[in-house]
Structures are given as structure tokens and as C-alpha cells.
């Protein structure tokens, strides 16, 4: 591509050629030939450099917490004695919703050694981000031509990064912890094979390990007796996410609301995992049901990965969805219904579930106070259902004071 300076030089060359043809002044012939040869030689050398250039893209991390900083590095390898000028570099970040954000900078390309181009990037919102160079153009020594050094045959590394949501401590969950302790289903035992308290002694059966044999009793009864040990049944808490991302006019606000709902659910899940509970998280994304099960705190990233991508409005019926999920999990020690818009129909479904003496918590994540249905809330309160309300505007104010996540507050 010819630059403005190159276009001016071409126009000047045409004028010199016209003057030479009109006057026949012989010294102008040398000037005219020189004005043609120099740009052509510069262009040929620039094309030669492009054929010898290799670009290697790397990411410092592929998994990062929201609010933290990571680096994108592009190593430009050129081997040529020809000097180059400044290069224009553009980095494109494309999110899960195909919204792109570009970052530009100018660097000096030194052909005698490898050039490292670094982009420090702060992960502002959680989600999956595709990062790649979309532009790396250089100009020749005279500034007449601009050419791209990016080639389709270059080997590119995996440039997808997962920005995990943090855990937003919206309120102390003392009530939830008390509910877990007072629920008799949380303290049950079953027979197993772990070396713990003896629950039963029985005759040997095929497949029993001899290390579990009770040798003193076996010698007395003249037959091998096997010990069974008590294992606690880990209670399962089912969290159903009905919090859809509204269509805000501001794209940044939509992403921030997704961060809000995700980090509230992450915090709730982390608290339950610390209570030695199994967490089954169910989300709906574009009418597709996705679920993940975490049984220990070390598996917390499974929950964070599931909550990475935004949940869009699929126009499903929340009350019917809730009824279907209640039928699928009759043995849940606790059911948590998370929603951004509580309706009367859904509230009635929750009451019917609660009347069966099944523990229930309703988590309401408001994006706007105008969407608060006071009638539905009154139905839940009359039924003595525990309701936790969290406001989006409070989260926004908290984010302004803290941008590096919330994990250290757990």
C-alpha cells in the first residue's frame, strides 16, 4: 500500500519526467532514474523482509481471575540488514457475544534481533475472550510504502483466555449456614469401606477385602467376619440459576450485570462447599440446560467455568422450569432458586415446594428496583421462605472501590 508520502513522491516523479520530456535537459535524466529506482529498491527489500518474518503469539496465562492483569506477547523474528521504521500494531479482543475491542500501539522493529511486543491487559469482565493480532504493518525506510507482516501461514498459539468470575460477598450467610446445620438430612450416615467408626459386622461376601476382616471375632466363630464402617453422606445442594442478562443499551453495563450474577452465585457455592456440601449448579443458556457438580472446595473452578459465559434471555417459563427441576431432584438437602425477576406464578411454585417440608432459599438478583414484584415477595414471606435480595447498583458501587476480585474476603 502506498502512503501519502509515497503518493507525493510519485506525483513529484511525474513532474520531473514531464519537465525532462519538455526540456530535454540531460542532468534531469539521472535525477528521474534515481527517483524511480530508490522507491522500487525499498519496496523490493520490504517484500523480502516480509517473506523472512515469523510471528509467534503467546499468552502469559490461559485462565485468569476477573480484575487481574495478564500479558499478550508477539515475538517478531526478522533477519535482514535492512532497517525498518515504526510499526503499527493492533490487538483485537473478541468476547463471547462477538463484541470486539481493539488496542493499538506503535513499536520500532529492529531487524537485527527479535522484537517482543507486549500488551498488558486487565480482565475487566468475566467470560471467554479470543485475543489475536489483527494488524502489524511497517513502512519502508523512506516512508513511501506500507506493508503487513502478518501472514496466514504463521503458526498461532491458542489465544483463547478464560476470565473466571470472583466471589462477591453480598451478605453474611449465617442464616443459610444455620439452615444447613438444623436440617436432619445433612447428618446422615451410610455403610462403607473407609477406616472410620465401625457400623456393622457381617459374614464375608465375594469381593470383600481381607484388610476389613475382624480376626478376633472370626477366630471365635470359625468363619471370616467383615467390618463395615460409617461414612457421612455428603448432602447435595441444588442451585438453579434463572438470572438472565437483560438487554441494556450500554454494552459495558450488560457485561457488568453478568459479572454481578456470576459472582453472587460463585460466592454462594463457595460458602456451601466450605460447609462440606456437594453443590449441583444448573444454568440455562439459550434454552440449553447445563449443569456441573462440585463435591469439594478444590473443585471450585468447575463452577467458575460454568458461570463464565453470559446467560441470555431465552423466553422460557420460569415456573415451569422450576417445577421440572423440583421433580428431578427430590432428594436435595437444600434447593436454592436464583432469579433476576420473581413472578407470582414462580412464587406459588416455591410455596408448594416448601409445604412439602423441603428446605428452600430464594436468591433474588435485582438489576432494577422497578422490577421488584412486591406481591410475589409477600407470598414468600407469608410462607416463611428465606429470601435473600441483592441489588445491582450496590454491586456497581462496590466494584468502583475494589477491582481485583473478592476471593480474599471468603
C-alpha positions in Angstrom: 0.0 0.0 0.0 1.4 3.4 -0.9 1.5 6.1 1.7 0.7 9.8 1.4 4.4 10.5 1.3 4.7 7.8 -1.5 1.8 9.4 -3.4 3.5 12.8 -3.1 6.8 11.3 -4.3 5.1 9.7 -7.3 3.5 13.0 -8.2 6.9 14.7 -8.0 8.4 12.0 -10.2 5.8 12.5 -12.8 6.5 16.3 -12.8 10.2 15.6 -13.2 9.5 13.2 -16.1 7.3 15.8 -17.7 10.0 18.5 -17.3 12.6 16.1 -18.7 10.4 15.3 -21.8 9.6 19.0 -22.4 13.1 20.5 -21.9 15.4 17.6 -22.8 17.8 18.7 -20.0 20.2 15.7 -19.7 21.1 16.2 -16.0 17.4 15.6 -15.2 17.7 12.1 -16.6 19.9 11.0 -13.7 17.5 12.6 -11.2 14.5 11.0 -12.8 16.1 7.5 -12.9 17.2 7.9 -9.2 13.7 8.9 -8.2 12.3 5.7 -9.7 15.0 3.2 -8.6 15.1 4.2 -4.9 11.4 3.6 -4.1 11.4 0.3 -6.1 14.5 -1.0 -4.3 13.0 0.0 -1.0 9.7 -1.8 -1.9 11.6 -5.0 -3.0 13.6 -5.1 0.2 10.4 -4.7 2.2 8.7 -7.6 0.4 11.9 -9.7 1.1 11.7 -8.9 4.8 8.1 -9.9 4.9 8.9 -13.3 3.4 11.5 -13.9 6.1 9.4 -12.7 9.0 7.9 -15.1 11.6 5.4 -14.1 14.3 4.8 -16.2 17.4 1.9 -15.2 19.7 1.9 -16.3 23.4 -0.3 -15.7 26.4 1.1 -15.4 29.9 -2.0 -17.3 31.2 -5.0 -19.0 29.7 -7.1 -18.9 32.9 -7.3 -15.8 35.0 -9.4 -14.2 37.7 -11.6 -11.2 36.8 -9.8 -7.9 37.6 -6.3 -9.3 37.3 -3.8 -8.4 34.6 -2.3 -10.8 32.0 0.1 -10.2 29.1 -0.2 -11.0 25.4 3.2 -11.2 23.7 4.0 -11.3 20.0 7.6 -12.3 19.1 8.6 -10.8 15.7 11.6 -12.6 14.1 13.2 -10.8 11.2 16.7 -11.4 9.8 17.7 -8.7 7.4 20.4 -6.0 7.3 17.7 -3.6 6.1 16.4 -1.1 8.6 12.7 -0.7 9.2 10.8 2.2 10.6 8.0 2.2 13.2 5.3 -0.5 13.0 1.7 -0.1 13.8 0.3 -3.0 15.9 -3.4 -3.7 16.6 -4.6 -6.3 19.1 -8.3 -7.4 18.9 -10.2 -8.8 21.9 -13.4 -10.6 20.9 -15.8 -11.7 23.7 -18.4 -14.4 23.9 -21.0 -12.1 22.4 -18.8 -11.3 19.4 -18.2 -7.7 20.7 -14.7 -6.6 19.8 -12.3 -4.2 21.5 -9.1 -3.1 19.8 -5.9 -1.8 21.3 -3.2 -0.1 19.2 0.4 0.9 19.8 3.5 1.8 17.7 6.8 -0.1 18.1 10.2 0.1 16.5 11.1 -3.0 14.5 14.9 -3.9 14.8 15.7 -6.4 12.1 19.0 -7.4 13.8 17.3 -9.1 16.7 13.9 -10.5 17.8 11.4 -7.9 18.8 9.0 -8.6 21.7 5.7 -6.8 21.5 3.8 -6.9 24.9 0.2 -5.9 25.6 -0.6 -5.8 29.3 -4.4 -6.4 29.5 -6.7 -6.1 32.5 -9.5 -8.6 32.6 -12.4 -6.3 33.3 -15.3 -8.7 32.7 -15.5 -12.4 33.1 -16.1 -14.7 30.0 -14.2 -16.2 27.2 -12.0 -13.8 25.2 -10.3 -14.5 21.9 -7.2 -12.4 21.5 -5.1 -12.1 18.3 -3.1 -9.6 16.3 -5.1 -8.2 13.5 -2.6 -5.7 12.2 1.2 -5.4 12.1 2.2 -3.0 9.4 5.6 -1.4 8.7 6.8 1.2 6.3 10.0 1.2 4.3 13.0 3.4 5.1 11.7 6.3 3.0 8.1 6.0 4.3 6.7 5.5 0.7 5.1 2.1 1.2 3.3 0.3 4.0 3.1 -3.5 4.1 1.6 -6.0 6.5 3.9 -8.6 8.2 1.1 -10.8 9.2 0.9 -14.0 7.1 -1.8 -16.7 7.2 0.8 -19.4 7.3 2.2 -18.2 10.6 1.7 -20.7 13.4 -0.5 -19.0 16.0 -0.8 -20.3 19.6 -4.2 -20.9 21.3 -5.3 -17.3 22.0 -8.5 -18.0 24.0 -8.4 -17.0 27.6 -11.0 -17.8 30.3 -11.7 -15.0 32.7 -13.3 -16.6 35.7 -15.7 -14.7 38.0 -14.7 -13.9 41.5 -16.9 -14.3 44.6 -18.9 -11.3 45.6 -19.7 -11.5 49.4 -23.1 -9.8 49.1 -24.2 -10.7 52.6 -23.1 -12.9 55.5 -24.9 -16.2 55.0 -25.3 -17.0 58.7 -29.0 -18.0 58.1 -28.0 -20.3 55.3 -25.3 -22.0 57.4 -27.8 -22.4 60.3 -30.3 -23.9 57.9 -27.7 -26.4 56.8 -26.9 -27.5 60.4 -30.5 -27.8 61.5 -31.6 -29.9 58.6 -31.6 -33.6 59.7 -30.8 -34.7 56.1 -27.4 -33.1 56.4 -26.2 -35.5 59.2 -26.9 -39.0 57.8 -24.5 -42.0 57.6 -24.2 -44.9 55.3 -22.2 -48.2 55.5 -18.9 -48.1 53.6 -15.3 -49.3 53.5 -13.3 -46.4 54.8 -11.4 -46.9 58.0 -13.6 -45.0 60.4 -16.2 -45.8 63.1 -17.5 -49.4 62.9 -21.1 -49.5 61.8 -21.7 -53.2 61.4 -20.0 -56.7 61.3 -21.2 -59.3 58.8 -20.1 -62.5 57.1 -17.7 -62.4 54.3 -19.0 -62.0 50.8 -17.2 -62.4 47.4 -15.1 -59.3 46.7 -14.6 -58.3 50.3 -11.0 -57.2 51.1 -9.3 -59.2 53.9 -8.0 -56.0 55.5 -11.5 -55.3 56.7 -11.7 -58.7 58.5 -12.4 -58.8 62.2 -9.8 -61.5 63.0 -10.6 -62.0 66.7 -14.3 -62.5 66.1 -13.5 -64.6 63.0 -11.4 -67.0 65.2 -14.1 -67.2 67.8 -16.9 -68.0 65.3 -14.6 -70.0 63.0 -15.7 -68.0 59.9 -14.4 -64.7 58.4 -16.3 -61.7 59.6 -16.1 -58.4 57.7 -16.3 -55.0 59.4 -18.3 -52.2 57.8 -17.5 -48.6 58.6 -19.6 -45.4 58.8 -19.2 -42.8 56.0 -21.1 -39.5 56.2 -23.4 -38.9 53.3 -22.4 -35.6 51.8 -25.6 -33.5 51.4 -26.3 -32.2 47.9 -27.4 -28.6 47.5 -29.1 -27.8 44.1 -28.7 -24.2 42.8 -30.9 -23.3 39.9 -29.9 -20.2 38.1 -32.7 -18.3 36.4 -30.8 -15.0 36.2 -30.8 -13.8 32.6 -28.8 -10.9 31.4 -31.1 -8.1 30.3 -30.6 -6.2 27.1 -29.1 -3.0 28.3 -28.4 -0.2 25.9 -24.9 0.1 27.3 -22.8 -3.0 26.4 -20.4 -2.4 29.4 -23.4 -2.4 31.7 -24.6 -5.8 30.3 -21.2 -7.3 30.9 -21.1 -5.9 34.4 -24.5 -7.3 35.2 -23.3 -10.7 34.0 -20.3 -10.3 36.4 -22.8 -9.5 39.2 -25.0 -12.6 38.8 -22.0 -14.9 38.3 -20.0 -13.6 41.3 -23.1 -13.8 43.6 -23.6 -17.5 42.6 -19.9 -18.2 43.0 -19.9 -16.8 46.5 -23.0 -18.8 47.4 -21.4 -22.0 46.0 -18.1 -21.4 47.8 -19.9 -21.0 51.1 -21.8 -24.2 50.6 -18.6 -26.1 49.6 -16.9 -24.9 52.8 -19.8 -26.4 54.7 -18.8 -29.8 53.2 -21.8 -29.9 50.9 -22.0 -31.1 47.3 -23.1 -28.3 45.0 -25.1 -29.0 41.9 -25.3 -25.9 39.8 -27.9 -25.7 37.0 -27.9 -22.9 34.4 -29.9 -22.3 31.3 -28.2 -20.7 28.3 -30.1 -20.2 25.0 -32.7 -22.9 26.1 -29.9 -25.4 26.8 -29.6 -26.9 30.2 -26.0 -27.1 31.6 -25.1 -28.5 35.0 -21.9 -29.1 37.0 -21.3 -30.9 40.3 -18.6 -30.0 42.8 -18.2 -32.0 45.9 -15.1 -30.3 47.5 -13.7 -26.8 47.6 -10.8 -27.8 45.3 -13.3 -28.2 42.5 -14.5 -24.6 42.7 -13.2 -23.8 39.2 -15.8 -26.1 37.8 -18.5 -23.7 39.0 -16.5 -20.7 37.8 -16.1 -22.1 34.3 -19.8 -22.8 34.0 -20.6 -19.2 35.0 -18.1 -17.6 32.6 -20.3 -17.2 29.6 -23.4 -14.9 29.8 -26.9 -16.3 30.1 -29.2 -14.6 27.6 -33.0 -14.4 27.8 -34.4 -17.5 26.1 -38.1 -16.6 26.8 -38.7 -19.7 28.9 -41.4 -20.0 31.6 -39.6 -19.8 34.9 -42.4 -21.5 36.9 -42.5 -24.5 34.5 -38.7 -24.7 34.6 -38.8 -24.7 38.4 -41.4 -27.4 38.5 -39.4 -29.7 36.2 -36.2 -29.2 38.3 -38.1 -30.0 41.5 -39.2 -33.3 40.1 -35.6 -34.2 39.1 -34.1 -33.5 42.5 -36.5 -34.9 45.2 -33.6 -35.9 47.5 -31.9 -32.5 47.5 -30.9 -31.4 51.0 -31.4 -27.8 50.0 -32.8 -26.1 46.9 -31.7 -22.5 46.0 -33.7 -20.7 43.4 -31.7 -17.8 41.9 -33.6 -15.3 39.7 -33.5 -11.8 38.5 -37.3 -11.4 38.2 -39.6 -13.1 40.6 -43.1 -13.6 39.5 -46.3 -14.6 41.3 -46.5 -17.9 39.4 -43.0 -18.8 40.4 -43.6 -17.7 44.0 -46.5 -20.1 44.2 -44.4 -23.0 42.9 -41.8 -22.2 45.5 -44.5 -22.2 48.2 -45.8 -25.6 47.1 -42.3 -27.0 47.2 -41.8 -25.5 50.7 -45.0 -27.0 52.1 -43.6 -30.5 51.5 -41.1 -29.7 54.3 -38.2 -29.4 51.8 -35.6 -26.7 52.7 -35.6 -23.8 50.2 -33.8 -20.5 49.8 -34.8 -17.8 47.2 -32.0 -15.6 45.9 -33.2 -12.5 44.0 -30.7 -10.5 42.0 -32.3 -7.2 41.0 -30.9 -5.3 38.1 -33.5 -2.5 38.6 -35.7 -1.8 41.6 -38.7 -1.2 39.2 -38.7 -5.0 38.5 -39.4 -5.9 42.2 -42.7 -7.7 42.5 -43.9 -6.9 46.0 -46.8 -9.3 45.7 -44.6 -12.2 44.9 -42.3 -11.3 47.8 -45.2 -11.1 50.2 -46.3 -14.6 49.2 -42.8 -16.0 50.0 -42.6 -14.2 53.3 -46.0 -15.4 54.4 -44.8 -19.0 53.7 -41.7 -18.3 55.8 -39.4 -18.9 52.9 -35.9 -17.5 53.3 -35.4 -14.7 50.8 -32.0 -13.1 50.1 -32.2 -9.9 48.0 -29.1 -8.4 46.3 -29.2 -5.1 44.3 -27.1 -4.5 41.1 -26.5 -0.8 42.0 -24.9 -1.8 45.3 -22.6 -4.2 43.4 -21.6 -1.4 41.0 -20.6 0.9 43.8 -18.6 -2.0 45.4 -16.8 -2.6 42.1 -15.7 1.1 41.9 -14.0 0.6 45.3 -12.5 -2.8 44.5 -11.4 -4.1 41.1 -9.2 -7.1 41.8 -11.9 -9.6 42.8 -13.3 -10.7 46.2 -11.7 -14.1 47.0 -9.7 -12.8 49.9 -12.9 -11.9 51.7 -14.1 -15.5 51.8 
